[in-house]
Amino acid sequence: MRTSGRSLGLACFGLALGLVFNSLLGPLMLGVIEYRYTETFENQGIGLDAFVLVLAAPLLVAAGVLSLQRHLAAPFLALGPRPCRRT
């Protein structure tokens, strides 16, 4: 249990760092990465970058911290919401 909690925590931190790095290099901040899309799709990409910086990365960091503390909610927070299947 200790190893898996540490692994999940480090994976969450690494993923959050990679997502933030990618979003900062995009057209939202530095413009190093240029999207070759139409203006509408480019705006959606910029919105996705903003979503990552405001919501996704902080939740991944919180899941990483909880995982290192061996909290039971960490895996659920790391996975995020899943759509409900209606049958």
PyMOL Python script that loads the backbone (N, CA, C, O; Angstrom):
from pymol import cmd

cmd.read_pdbstr("""\
ATOM      1  N   MET A   1       0.829  -1.194   0.000  1.00  0.00           N
ATOM      2  CA  MET A   1       0.000   0.000   0.000  1.00  0.00           C
ATOM      3  C   MET A   1       0.867   1.249   0.000  1.00  0.00           C
ATOM      4  O   MET A   1       0.534   2.222  -0.675  1.00  0.00           O
ATOM      5  N   ARG A   2       1.954   1.246   0.728  1.00  0.00           N
ATOM      6  CA  ARG A   2       2.802   2.433   0.827  1.00  0.00           C
ATOM      7  C   ARG A   2       3.412   2.779  -0.528  1.00  0.00           C
ATOM      8  O   ARG A   2       3.463   3.951  -0.904  1.00  0.00           O
ATOM      9  N   THR A   3       3.873   1.770  -1.262  1.00  0.00           N
ATOM     10  CA  THR A   3       4.504   2.005  -2.550  1.00  0.00           C
ATOM     11  C   THR A   3       3.504   2.534  -3.564  1.00  0.00           C
ATOM     12  O   THR A   3       3.820   3.462  -4.308  1.00  0.00           O
ATOM     13  N   SER A   4       2.306   1.966  -3.612  1.00  0.00           N
ATOM     14  CA  SER A   4       1.319   2.409  -4.588  1.00  0.00           C
ATOM     15  C   SER A   4       0.853   3.833  -4.295  1.00  0.00           C
ATOM     16  O   SER A   4       0.599   4.602  -5.222  1.00  0.00           O
ATOM     17  N   GLY A   5       0.738   4.193  -3.020  1.00  0.00           N
ATOM     18  CA  GLY A   5       0.353   5.557  -2.673  1.00  0.00           C
ATOM     19  C   GLY A   5       1.414   6.555  -3.089  1.00  0.00           C
ATOM     20  O   GLY A   5       1.107   7.641  -3.580  1.00  0.00           O
ATOM     21  N   ARG A   6       2.664   6.176  -2.888  1.00  0.00           N
ATOM     22  CA  ARG A   6       3.758   7.060  -3.293  1.00  0.00           C
ATOM     23  C   ARG A   6       3.833   7.163  -4.812  1.00  0.00           C
ATOM     24  O   ARG A   6       4.064   8.245  -5.351  1.00  0.00           O
ATOM     25  N   SER A   7       3.642   6.055  -5.495  1.00  0.00           N
ATOM     26  CA  SER A   7       3.680   6.058  -6.956  1.00  0.00           C
ATOM     27  C   SER A   7       2.563   6.919  -7.534  1.00  0.00           C
ATOM     28  O   SER A   7       2.789   7.691  -8.466  1.00  0.00           O
ATOM     29  N   LEU A   8       1.370   6.788  -6.988  1.00  0.00           N
ATOM     30  CA  LEU A   8       0.254   7.602  -7.460  1.00  0.00           C
ATOM     31  C   LEU A   8       0.518   9.076  -7.196  1.00  0.00           C
ATOM     32  O   LEU A   8       0.236   9.918  -8.048  1.00  0.00           O
ATOM     33  N   GLY A   9       1.049   9.391  -6.037  1.00  0.00           N
ATOM     34  CA  GLY A   9       1.349  10.786  -5.714  1.00  0.00           C
ATOM     35  C   GLY A   9       2.370  11.382  -6.661  1.00  0.00           C
ATOM     36  O   GLY A   9       2.188  12.497  -7.150  1.00  0.00           O
ATOM     37  N   LEU A  10       3.438  10.652  -6.924  1.00  0.00           N
ATOM     38  CA  LEU A  10       4.461  11.153  -7.844  1.00  0.00           C
ATOM     39  C   LEU A  10       3.924  11.257  -9.271  1.00  0.00           C
ATOM     40  O   LEU A  10       4.272  12.184 -10.002  1.00  0.00           O
ATOM     41  N   ALA A  11       3.080  10.307  -9.664  1.00  0.00           N
ATOM     42  CA  ALA A  11       2.476  10.370 -11.000  1.00  0.00           C
ATOM     43  C   ALA A  11       1.558  11.586 -11.131  1.00  0.00           C
ATOM     44  O   ALA A  11       1.539  12.242 -12.172  1.00  0.00           O
ATOM     45  N   CYS A  12       0.810  11.880 -10.092  1.00  0.00           N
ATOM     46  CA  CYS A  12      -0.069  13.059 -10.117  1.00  0.00           C
ATOM     47  C   CYS A  12       0.746  14.346 -10.216  1.00  0.00           C
ATOM     48  O   CYS A  12       0.396  15.248 -10.977  1.00  0.00           O
ATOM     49  N   PHE A  13       1.825  14.430  -9.451  1.00  0.00           N
ATOM     50  CA  PHE A  13       2.680  15.618  -9.524  1.00  0.00           C
ATOM     51  C   PHE A  13       3.309  15.760 -10.907  1.00  0.00           C
ATOM     52  O   PHE A  13       3.363  16.860 -11.456  1.00  0.00           O
ATOM     53  N   GLY A  14       3.780  14.655 -11.466  1.00  0.00           N
ATOM     54  CA  GLY A  14       4.391  14.698 -12.796  1.00  0.00           C
ATOM     55  C   GLY A  14       3.403  15.096 -13.876  1.00  0.00           C
ATOM     56  O   GLY A  14       3.728  15.887 -14.761  1.00  0.00           O
ATOM     57  N   LEU A  15       2.197  14.548 -13.805  1.00  0.00           N
ATOM     58  CA  LEU A  15       1.173  14.891 -14.784  1.00  0.00           C
ATOM     59  C   LEU A  15       0.764  16.352 -14.658  1.00  0.00           C
ATOM     60  O   LEU A  15       0.599  17.040 -15.665  1.00  0.00           O
ATOM     61  N   ALA A  16       0.601  16.825 -13.435  1.00  0.00           N
ATOM     62  CA  ALA A  16       0.249  18.242 -13.234  1.00  0.00           C
ATOM     63  C   ALA A  16       1.343  19.150 -13.784  1.00  0.00           C
ATOM     64  O   ALA A  16       1.051  20.151 -14.437  1.00  0.00           O
ATOM     65  N   LEU A  17       2.587  18.807 -13.525  1.00  0.00           N
ATOM     66  CA  LEU A  17       3.697  19.614 -14.027  1.00  0.00           C
ATOM     67  C   LEU A  17       3.729  19.633 -15.552  1.00  0.00           C
ATOM     68  O   LEU A  17       3.925  20.686 -16.159  1.00  0.00           O
ATOM     69  N   GLY A  18       3.537  18.469 -16.170  1.00  0.00           N
ATOM     70  CA  GLY A  18       3.526  18.401 -17.629  1.00  0.00           C
ATOM     71  C   GLY A  18       2.376  19.188 -18.243  1.00  0.00           C
ATOM     72  O   GLY A  18       2.560  19.869 -19.252  1.00  0.00           O
ATOM     73  N   LEU A  19       1.197  19.100 -17.646  1.00  0.00           N
ATOM     74  CA  LEU A  19       0.047  19.838 -18.158  1.00  0.00           C
ATOM     75  C   LEU A  19       0.240  21.348 -18.029  1.00  0.00           C
ATOM     76  O   LEU A  19      -0.080  22.103 -18.947  1.00  0.00           O
ATOM     77  N   VAL A  20       0.759  21.776 -16.894  1.00  0.00           N
ATOM     78  CA  VAL A  20       0.998  23.210 -16.699  1.00  0.00           C
ATOM     79  C   VAL A  20       2.063  23.712 -17.665  1.00  0.00           C
ATOM     80  O   VAL A  20       1.916  24.787 -18.246  1.00  0.00           O
ATOM     81  N   PHE A  21       3.126  22.950 -17.839  1.00  0.00           N
ATOM     82  CA  PHE A  21       4.194  23.330 -18.759  1.00  0.00           C
ATOM     83  C   PHE A  21       3.651  23.464 -20.184  1.00  0.00           C
ATOM     84  O   PHE A  21       3.966  24.427 -20.883  1.00  0.00           O
ATOM     85  N   ASN A  22       2.843  22.504 -20.607  1.00  0.00           N
ATOM     86  CA  ASN A  22       2.241  22.543 -21.937  1.00  0.00           C
ATOM     87  C   ASN A  22       1.311  23.741 -22.093  1.00  0.00           C
ATOM     88  O   ASN A  22       1.322  24.406 -23.128  1.00  0.00           O
ATOM     89  N   SER A  23       0.512  24.017 -21.073  1.00  0.00           N
ATOM     90  CA  SER A  23      -0.423  25.139 -21.147  1.00  0.00           C
ATOM     91  C   SER A  23       0.296  26.480 -21.159  1.00  0.00           C
ATOM     92  O   SER A  23      -0.138  27.407 -21.844  1.00  0.00           O
ATOM     93  N   LEU A  24       1.385  26.596 -20.414  1.00  0.00           N
ATOM     94  CA  LEU A  24       2.138  27.854 -20.401  1.00  0.00           C
ATOM     95  C   LEU A  24       2.835  28.115 -21.728  1.00  0.00           C
ATOM     96  O   LEU A  24       2.999  29.270 -22.120  1.00  0.00           O
ATOM     97  N   LEU A  25       3.244  27.065 -22.420  1.00  0.00           N
ATOM     98  CA  LEU A  25       3.906  27.233 -23.711  1.00  0.00           C
ATOM     99  C   LEU A  25       2.925  27.515 -24.842  1.00  0.00           C
ATOM    100  O   LEU A  25       3.335  27.959 -25.914  1.00  0.00           O
ATOM    101  N   GLY A  26       1.651  27.267 -24.626  1.00  0.00           N
ATOM    102  CA  GLY A  26       0.636  27.472 -25.651  1.00  0.00           C
ATOM    103  C   GLY A  26       0.304  28.940 -25.863  1.00  0.00           C
ATOM    104  O   GLY A  26       0.899  29.820 -25.240  1.00  0.00           O
ATOM    105  N   PRO A  27      -0.658  29.197 -26.753  1.00  0.00           N
ATOM    106  CA  PRO A  27      -1.007  30.583 -27.097  1.00  0.00           C
ATOM    107  C   PRO A  27      -1.651  31.374 -25.953  1.00  0.00           C
ATOM    108  O   PRO A  27      -1.764  32.597 -26.033  1.00  0.00           O
ATOM    109  N   LEU A  28      -2.064  30.692 -24.911  1.00  0.00           N
ATOM    110  CA  LEU A  28      -2.659  31.406 -23.769  1.00  0.00           C
ATOM    111  C   LEU A  28      -1.634  32.279 -23.053  1.00  0.00           C
ATOM    112  O   LEU A  28      -1.967  33.371 -22.594  1.00  0.00           O
ATOM    113  N   MET A  29      -0.392  31.812 -22.954  1.00  0.00           N
ATOM    114  CA  MET A  29       0.636  32.550 -22.219  1.00  0.00           C
ATOM    115  C   MET A  29       1.802  32.982 -23.108  1.00  0.00           C
ATOM    116  O   MET A  29       1.897  34.152 -23.479  1.00  0.00           O
ATOM    117  N   LEU A  30       2.682  32.055 -23.448  1.00  0.00           N
ATOM    118  CA  LEU A  30       3.936  32.407 -24.123  1.00  0.00           C
ATOM    119  C   LEU A  30       3.865  32.335 -25.647  1.00  0.00           C
ATOM    120  O   LEU A  30       4.623  33.024 -26.329  1.00  0.00           O
ATOM    121  N   GLY A  31       2.985  31.530 -26.180  1.00  0.00           N
ATOM    122  CA  GLY A  31       2.838  31.431 -27.624  1.00  0.00           C
ATOM    123  C   GLY A  31       3.936  30.646 -28.330  1.00  0.00           C
ATOM    124  O   GLY A  31       4.088  30.761 -29.546  1.00  0.00           O
ATOM    125  N   VAL A  32       4.702  29.852 -27.591  1.00  0.00           N
ATOM    126  CA  VAL A  32       5.743  29.040 -28.207  1.00  0.00           C
ATOM    127  C   VAL A  32       5.103  27.943 -29.063  1.00  0.00           C
ATOM    128  O   VAL A  32       5.578  27.651 -30.160  1.00  0.00           O
ATOM    129  N   ILE A  33       4.026  27.339 -28.559  1.00  0.00           N
ATOM    130  CA  ILE A  33       3.271  26.344 -29.303  1.00  0.00           C
ATOM    131  C   ILE A  33       2.158  27.063 -30.050  1.00  0.00           C
ATOM    132  O   ILE A  33       1.371  27.797 -29.452  1.00  0.00           O
ATOM    133  N   GLU A  34       2.098  26.850 -31.355  1.00  0.00           N
ATOM    134  CA  GLU A  34       1.041  27.459 -32.165  1.00  0.00           C
ATOM    135  C   GLU A  34       0.117  26.361 -32.664  1.00  0.00           C
ATOM    136  O   GLU A  34       0.565  25.334 -33.175  1.00  0.00           O
ATOM    137  N   TYR A  35      -1.172  26.593 -32.507  1.00  0.00           N
ATOM    138  CA  TYR A  35      -2.157  25.634 -32.999  1.00  0.00           C
ATOM    139  C   TYR A  35      -2.438  25.935 -34.464  1.00  0.00           C
ATOM    140  O   TYR A  35      -2.656  27.089 -34.832  1.00  0.00           O
ATOM    141  N   ARG A  36      -2.435  24.918 -35.286  1.00  0.00           N
ATOM    142  CA  ARG A  36      -2.745  25.093 -36.705  1.00  0.00           C
ATOM    143  C   ARG A  36      -4.184  24.674 -36.959  1.00  0.00           C
ATOM    144  O   ARG A  36      -4.458  23.721 -37.688  1.00  0.00           O
ATOM    145  N   TYR A  37      -5.076  25.400 -36.349  1.00  0.00           N
ATOM    146  CA  TYR A  37      -6.496  25.126 -36.450  1.00  0.00           C
ATOM    147  C   TYR A  37      -7.199  26.382 -36.929  1.00  0.00           C
ATOM    148  O   TYR A  37      -6.590  27.441 -37.074  1.00  0.00           O
ATOM    149  N   THR A  38      -8.488  26.242 -37.171  1.00  0.00           N
ATOM    150  CA  THR A  38      -9.300  27.415 -37.456  1.00  0.00           C
ATOM    151  C   THR A  38      -9.405  28.240 -36.176  1.00  0.00           C
ATOM    152  O   THR A  38      -9.047  27.770 -35.095  1.00  0.00           O
ATOM    153  N   GLU A  39      -9.885  29.441 -36.301  1.00  0.00           N
ATOM    154  CA  GLU A  39      -9.960  30.334 -35.139  1.00  0.00           C
ATOM    155  C   GLU A  39     -10.857  29.751 -34.040  1.00  0.00           C
ATOM    156  O   GLU A  39     -10.561  29.898 -32.854  1.00  0.00           O
ATOM    157  N   THR A  40     -11.940  29.096 -34.430  1.00  0.00           N
ATOM    158  CA  THR A  40     -12.848  28.509 -33.450  1.00  0.00           C
ATOM    159  C   THR A  40     -12.155  27.409 -32.648  1.00  0.00           C
ATOM    160  O   THR A  40     -12.245  27.380 -31.421  1.00  0.00           O
ATOM    161  N   PHE A  41     -11.465  26.509 -33.342  1.00  0.00           N
ATOM    162  CA  PHE A  41     -10.767  25.435 -32.650  1.00  0.00           C
ATOM    163  C   PHE A  41      -9.597  25.962 -31.822  1.00  0.00           C
ATOM    164  O   PHE A  41      -9.288  25.417 -30.762  1.00  0.00           O
ATOM    165  N   GLU A  42      -8.957  27.005 -32.296  1.00  0.00           N
ATOM    166  CA  GLU A  42      -7.864  27.601 -31.524  1.00  0.00           C
ATOM    167  C   GLU A  42      -8.398  28.181 -30.221  1.00  0.00           C
ATOM    168  O   GLU A  42      -7.767  28.043 -29.174  1.00  0.00           O
ATOM    169  N   ASN A  43      -9.555  28.828 -30.280  1.00  0.00           N
ATOM    170  CA  ASN A  43     -10.158  29.364 -29.055  1.00  0.00           C
ATOM    171  C   ASN A  43     -10.523  28.245 -28.086  1.00  0.00           C
ATOM    172  O   ASN A  43     -10.409  28.417 -26.872  1.00  0.00           O
ATOM    173  N   GLN A  44     -10.959  27.107 -28.607  1.00  0.00           N
ATOM    174  CA  GLN A  44     -11.261  25.971 -27.735  1.00  0.00           C
ATOM    175  C   GLN A  44      -9.982  25.445 -27.087  1.00  0.00           C
ATOM    176  O   GLN A  44      -9.991  25.062 -25.917  1.00  0.00           O
ATOM    177  N   GLY A  45      -8.891  25.424 -27.837  1.00  0.00           N
ATOM    178  CA  GLY A  45      -7.609  24.998 -27.271  1.00  0.00           C
ATOM    179  C   GLY A  45      -7.126  25.939 -26.187  1.00  0.00           C
ATOM    180  O   GLY A  45      -6.594  25.500 -25.167  1.00  0.00           O
ATOM    181  N   ILE A  46      -7.309  27.233 -26.404  1.00  0.00           N
ATOM    182  CA  ILE A  46      -6.931  28.220 -25.389  1.00  0.00           C
ATOM    183  C   ILE A  46      -7.792  28.044 -24.139  1.00  0.00           C
ATOM    184  O   ILE A  46      -7.295  28.155 -23.019  1.00  0.00           O
ATOM    185  N   GLY A  47      -9.077  27.771 -24.331  1.00  0.00           N
ATOM    186  CA  GLY A  47      -9.964  27.505 -23.195  1.00  0.00           C
ATOM    187  C   GLY A  47      -9.552  26.261 -22.429  1.00  0.00           C
ATOM    188  O   GLY A  47      -9.633  26.223 -21.201  1.00  0.00           O
ATOM    189  N   LEU A  48      -9.111  25.245 -23.155  1.00  0.00           N
ATOM    190  CA  LEU A  48      -8.637  24.030 -22.506  1.00  0.00           C
ATOM    191  C   LEU A  48      -7.375  24.305 -21.696  1.00  0.00           C
ATOM    192  O   LEU A  48      -7.210  23.770 -20.600  1.00  0.00           O
ATOM    193  N   ASP A  49      -6.484  25.134 -22.231  1.00  0.00           N
ATOM    194  CA  ASP A  49      -5.285  25.512 -21.474  1.00  0.00           C
ATOM    195  C   ASP A  49      -5.654  26.240 -20.189  1.00  0.00           C
ATOM    196  O   ASP A  49      -5.057  25.997 -19.140  1.00  0.00           O
ATOM    197  N   ALA A  50      -6.632  27.130 -20.267  1.00  0.00           N
ATOM    198  CA  ALA A  50      -7.082  27.850 -19.075  1.00  0.00           C
ATOM    199  C   ALA A  50      -7.702  26.888 -18.061  1.00  0.00           C
ATOM    200  O   ALA A  50      -7.475  27.020 -16.858  1.00  0.00           O
ATOM    201  N   PHE A  51      -8.481  25.926 -18.545  1.00  0.00           N
ATOM    202  CA  PHE A  51      -9.094  24.930 -17.664  1.00  0.00           C
ATOM    203  C   PHE A  51      -8.035  24.121 -16.928  1.00  0.00           C
ATOM    204  O   PHE A  51      -8.173  23.833 -15.739  1.00  0.00           O
ATOM    205  N   VAL A  52      -6.981  23.759 -17.644  1.00  0.00           N
ATOM    206  CA  VAL A  52      -5.890  22.998 -17.024  1.00  0.00           C
ATOM    207  C   VAL A  52      -5.247  23.802 -15.909  1.00  0.00           C
ATOM    208  O   VAL A  52      -4.991  23.275 -14.827  1.00  0.00           O
ATOM    209  N   LEU A  53      -4.984  25.082 -16.170  1.00  0.00           N
ATOM    210  CA  LEU A  53      -4.297  25.914 -15.173  1.00  0.00           C
ATOM    211  C   LEU A  53      -5.173  26.213 -13.958  1.00  0.00           C
ATOM    212  O   LEU A  53      -4.667  26.315 -12.840  1.00  0.00           O
ATOM    213  N   VAL A  54      -6.473  26.352 -14.167  1.00  0.00           N
ATOM    214  CA  VAL A  54      -7.368  26.757 -13.082  1.00  0.00           C
ATOM    215  C   VAL A  54      -7.920  25.566 -12.296  1.00  0.00           C
ATOM    216  O   VAL A  54      -8.085  25.651 -11.079  1.00  0.00           O
ATOM    217  N   LEU A  55      -8.206  24.464 -12.982  1.00  0.00           N
ATOM    218  CA  LEU A  55      -8.898  23.379 -12.298  1.00  0.00           C
ATOM    219  C   LEU A  55      -8.138  22.044 -12.295  1.00  0.00           C
ATOM    220  O   LEU A  55      -7.958  21.444 -11.236  1.00  0.00           O
ATOM    221  N   ALA A  56      -7.700  21.585 -13.444  1.00  0.00           N
ATOM    222  CA  ALA A  56      -7.143  20.234 -13.540  1.00  0.00           C
ATOM    223  C   ALA A  56      -5.826  20.081 -12.770  1.00  0.00           C
ATOM    224  O   ALA A  56      -5.671  19.142 -11.989  1.00  0.00           O
ATOM    225  N   ALA A  57      -4.891  20.989 -12.985  1.00  0.00           N
ATOM    226  CA  ALA A  57      -3.589  20.878 -12.310  1.00  0.00           C
ATOM    227  C   ALA A  57      -3.709  21.009 -10.786  1.00  0.00           C
ATOM    228  O   ALA A  57      -3.096  20.219 -10.068  1.00  0.00           O
ATOM    229  N   PRO A  58      -4.478  21.979 -10.265  1.00  0.00           N
ATOM    230  CA  PRO A  58      -4.617  22.032  -8.802  1.00  0.00           C
ATOM    231  C   PRO A  58      -5.261  20.770  -8.210  1.00  0.00           C
ATOM    232  O   PRO A  58      -4.888  20.342  -7.118  1.00  0.00           O
ATOM    233  N   LEU A  59      -6.222  20.175  -8.923  1.00  0.00           N
ATOM    234  CA  LEU A  59      -6.826  18.934  -8.428  1.00  0.00           C
ATOM    235  C   LEU A  59      -5.825  17.790  -8.439  1.00  0.00           C
ATOM    236  O   LEU A  59      -5.830  16.955  -7.534  1.00  0.00           O
ATOM    237  N   LEU A  60      -4.967  17.741  -9.449  1.00  0.00           N
ATOM    238  CA  LEU A  60      -3.932  16.705  -9.484  1.00  0.00           C
ATOM    239  C   LEU A  60      -2.926  16.881  -8.353  1.00  0.00           C
ATOM    240  O   LEU A  60      -2.478  15.898  -7.763  1.00  0.00           O
ATOM    241  N   VAL A  61      -2.571  18.110  -8.050  1.00  0.00           N
ATOM    242  CA  VAL A  61      -1.649  18.356  -6.934  1.00  0.00           C
ATOM    243  C   VAL A  61      -2.305  17.940  -5.619  1.00  0.00           C
ATOM    244  O   VAL A  61      -1.662  17.324  -4.769  1.00  0.00           O
ATOM    245  N   ALA A  62      -3.582  18.277  -5.452  1.00  0.00           N
ATOM    246  CA  ALA A  62      -4.298  17.878  -4.234  1.00  0.00           C
ATOM    247  C   ALA A  62      -4.365  16.352  -4.129  1.00  0.00           C
ATOM    248  O   ALA A  62      -4.189  15.800  -3.043  1.00  0.00           O
ATOM    249  N   ALA A  63      -4.618  15.669  -5.244  1.00  0.00           N
ATOM    250  CA  ALA A  63      -4.651  14.204  -5.233  1.00  0.00           C
ATOM    251  C   ALA A  63      -3.275  13.641  -4.895  1.00  0.00           C
ATOM    252  O   ALA A  63      -3.173  12.634  -4.193  1.00  0.00           O
ATOM    253  N   GLY A  64      -2.219  14.277  -5.386  1.00  0.00           N
ATOM    254  CA  GLY A  64      -0.868  13.825  -5.067  1.00  0.00           C
ATOM    255  C   GLY A  64      -0.546  13.964  -3.597  1.00  0.00           C
ATOM    256  O   GLY A  64       0.040  13.064  -2.995  1.00  0.00           O
ATOM    257  N   VAL A  65      -0.926  15.083  -3.019  1.00  0.00           N
ATOM    258  CA  VAL A  65      -0.682  15.296  -1.581  1.00  0.00           C
ATOM    259  C   VAL A  65      -1.473  14.287  -0.749  1.00  0.00           C
ATOM    260  O   VAL A  65      -0.943  13.698   0.192  1.00  0.00           O
ATOM    261  N   LEU A  66      -2.743  14.094  -1.105  1.00  0.00           N
ATOM    262  CA  LEU A  66      -3.561  13.130  -0.373  1.00  0.00           C
ATOM    263  C   LEU A  66      -3.012  11.714  -0.521  1.00  0.00           C
ATOM    264  O   LEU A  66      -3.058  10.921   0.419  1.00  0.00           O
ATOM    265  N   SER A  67      -2.498  11.409  -1.695  1.00  0.00           N
ATOM    266  CA  SER A  67      -1.941  10.078  -1.916  1.00  0.00           C
ATOM    267  C   SER A  67      -0.703   9.836  -1.061  1.00  0.00           C
ATOM    268  O   SER A  67      -0.526   8.748  -0.514  1.00  0.00           O
ATOM    269  N   LEU A  68       0.143  10.836  -0.946  1.00  0.00           N
ATOM    270  CA  LEU A  68       1.330  10.694  -0.101  1.00  0.00           C
ATOM    271  C   LEU A  68       0.957  10.549   1.372  1.00  0.00           C
ATOM    272  O   LEU A  68       1.701   9.958   2.154  1.00  0.00           O
ATOM    273  N   GLN A  69      -0.203  11.094   1.741  1.00  0.00           N
ATOM    274  CA  GLN A  69      -0.690  10.952   3.114  1.00  0.00           C
ATOM    275  C   GLN A  69      -1.535   9.682   3.288  1.00  0.00           C
ATOM    276  O   GLN A  69      -2.096   9.445   4.358  1.00  0.00           O
ATOM    277  N   ARG A  70      -1.616   8.882   2.241  1.00  0.00           N
ATOM    278  CA  ARG A  70      -2.377   7.632   2.215  1.00  0.00           C
ATOM    279  C   ARG A  70      -3.857   7.838   2.543  1.00  0.00           C
ATOM    280  O   ARG A  70      -4.457   7.041   3.264  1.00  0.00           O
ATOM    281  N   HIS A  71      -4.428   8.896   2.017  1.00  0.00           N
ATOM    282  CA  HIS A  71      -5.851   9.175   2.198  1.00  0.00           C
ATOM    283  C   HIS A  71      -6.644   8.347   1.193  1.00  0.00           C
ATOM    284  O   HIS A  71      -6.218   8.187   0.049  1.00  0.00           O
ATOM    285  N   LEU A  72      -7.777   7.828   1.603  1.00  0.00           N
ATOM    286  CA  LEU A  72      -8.567   6.956   0.738  1.00  0.00           C
ATOM    287  C   LEU A  72      -9.202   7.687  -0.446  1.00  0.00           C
ATOM    288  O   LEU A  72      -9.543   7.051  -1.444  1.00  0.00           O
ATOM    289  N   ALA A  73      -9.365   8.989  -0.358  1.00  0.00           N
ATOM    290  CA  ALA A  73      -9.998   9.749  -1.442  1.00  0.00           C
ATOM    291  C   ALA A  73      -9.035  10.068  -2.580  1.00  0.00           C
ATOM    292  O   ALA A  73      -9.472  10.520  -3.638  1.00  0.00           O
ATOM    293  N   ALA A  74      -7.752   9.845  -2.390  1.00  0.00           N
ATOM    294  CA  ALA A  74      -6.753  10.235  -3.393  1.00  0.00           C
ATOM    295  C   ALA A  74      -6.980   9.590  -4.755  1.00  0.00           C
ATOM    296  O   ALA A  74      -6.968  10.306  -5.756  1.00  0.00           O
ATOM    297  N   PRO A  75      -7.185   8.273  -4.848  1.00  0.00           N
ATOM    298  CA  PRO A  75      -7.387   7.686  -6.181  1.00  0.00           C
ATOM    299  C   PRO A  75      -8.631   8.212  -6.887  1.00  0.00           C
ATOM    300  O   PRO A  75      -8.633   8.379  -8.107  1.00  0.00           O
ATOM    301  N   PHE A  76      -9.681   8.470  -6.127  1.00  0.00           N
ATOM    302  CA  PHE A  76     -10.902   8.980  -6.728  1.00  0.00           C
ATOM    303  C   PHE A  76     -10.720  10.406  -7.242  1.00  0.00           C
ATOM    304  O   PHE A  76     -11.238  10.757  -8.302  1.00  0.00           O
ATOM    305  N   LEU A  77      -9.994  11.215  -6.501  1.00  0.00           N
ATOM    306  CA  LEU A  77      -9.717  12.577  -6.934  1.00  0.00           C
ATOM    307  C   LEU A  77      -8.772  12.581  -8.134  1.00  0.00           C
ATOM    308  O   LEU A  77      -8.900  13.426  -9.021  1.00  0.00           O
ATOM    309  N   ALA A  78      -7.842  11.662  -8.168  1.00  0.00           N
ATOM    310  CA  ALA A  78      -6.893  11.587  -9.277  1.00  0.00           C
ATOM    311  C   ALA A  78      -7.579  11.159 -10.572  1.00  0.00           C
ATOM    312  O   ALA A  78      -7.202  11.620 -11.649  1.00  0.00           O
ATOM    313  N   LEU A  79      -8.564  10.299 -10.483  1.00  0.00           N
ATOM    314  CA  LEU A  79      -9.262   9.842 -11.675  1.00  0.00           C
ATOM    315  C   LEU A  79     -10.218  10.877 -12.232  1.00  0.00           C
ATOM    316  O   LEU A  79     -10.461  10.899 -13.439  1.00  0.00           O
ATOM    317  N   GLY A  80     -10.759  11.722 -11.401  1.00  0.00           N
ATOM    318  CA  GLY A  80     -11.701  12.743 -11.843  1.00  0.00           C
ATOM    319  C   GLY A  80     -13.070  12.155 -12.081  1.00  0.00           C
ATOM    320  O   GLY A  80     -13.275  10.949 -11.944  1.00  0.00           O
ATOM    321  N   PRO A  81     -14.014  13.020 -12.441  1.00  0.00           N
ATOM    322  CA  PRO A  81     -15.383  12.537 -12.660  1.00  0.00           C
ATOM    323  C   PRO A  81     -15.479  11.686 -13.921  1.00  0.00           C
ATOM    324  O   PRO A  81     -14.810  11.943 -14.922  1.00  0.00           O
ATOM    325  N   ARG A  82     -16.309  10.690 -13.844  1.00  0.00           N
ATOM    326  CA  ARG A  82     -16.561   9.841 -15.007  1.00  0.00           C
ATOM    327  C   ARG A  82     -18.027   9.966 -15.380  1.00  0.00           C
ATOM    328  O   ARG A  82     -18.882  10.081 -14.503  1.00  0.00           O
ATOM    329  N   PRO A  83     -18.326   9.944 -16.666  1.00  0.00           N
ATOM    330  CA  PRO A  83     -19.730  10.042 -17.071  1.00  0.00           C
ATOM    331  C   PRO A  83     -20.511   8.814 -16.613  1.00  0.00           C
ATOM    332  O   PRO A  83     -19.989   7.700 -16.574  1.00  0.00           O
ATOM    333  N   CYS A  84     -21.716   9.038 -16.284  1.00  0.00           N
ATOM    334  CA  CYS A  84     -22.576   7.965 -15.803  1.00  0.00           C
ATOM    335  C   CYS A  84     -23.235   7.287 -17.017  1.00  0.00           C
ATOM    336  O   CYS A  84     -23.778   7.962 -17.893  1.00  0.00           O
ATOM    337  N   ARG A  85     -23.182   5.975 -17.056  1.00  0.00           N
ATOM    338  CA  ARG A  85     -23.793   5.240 -18.159  1.00  0.00           C
ATOM    339  C   ARG A  85     -25.242   4.908 -17.799  1.00  0.00           C
ATOM    340  O   ARG A  85     -25.533   4.330 -16.752  1.00  0.00           O
ATOM    341  N   ARG A  86     -26.106   5.284 -18.675  1.00  0.00           N
ATOM    342  CA  ARG A  86     -27.529   4.955 -18.469  1.00  0.00           C
ATOM    343  C   ARG A  86     -27.865   3.748 -19.312  1.00  0.00           C
ATOM    344  O   ARG A  86     -27.504   3.666 -20.486  1.00  0.00           O
ATOM    345  N   THR A  87     -28.554   2.824 -18.703  1.00  0.00           N
ATOM    346  CA  THR A  87     -28.922   1.627 -19.455  1.00  0.00           C
ATOM    347  C   THR A  87     -30.402   1.537 -19.658  1.00  0.00           C
ATOM    348  O   THR A  87     -30.883   0.587 -20.275  1.00  0.00           O
TER     349      THR A  87
END
""", "prot")
cmd.dss("prot")
cmd.show_as("cartoon", "prot")
cmd.util.cbc("prot")
cmd.orient("prot")
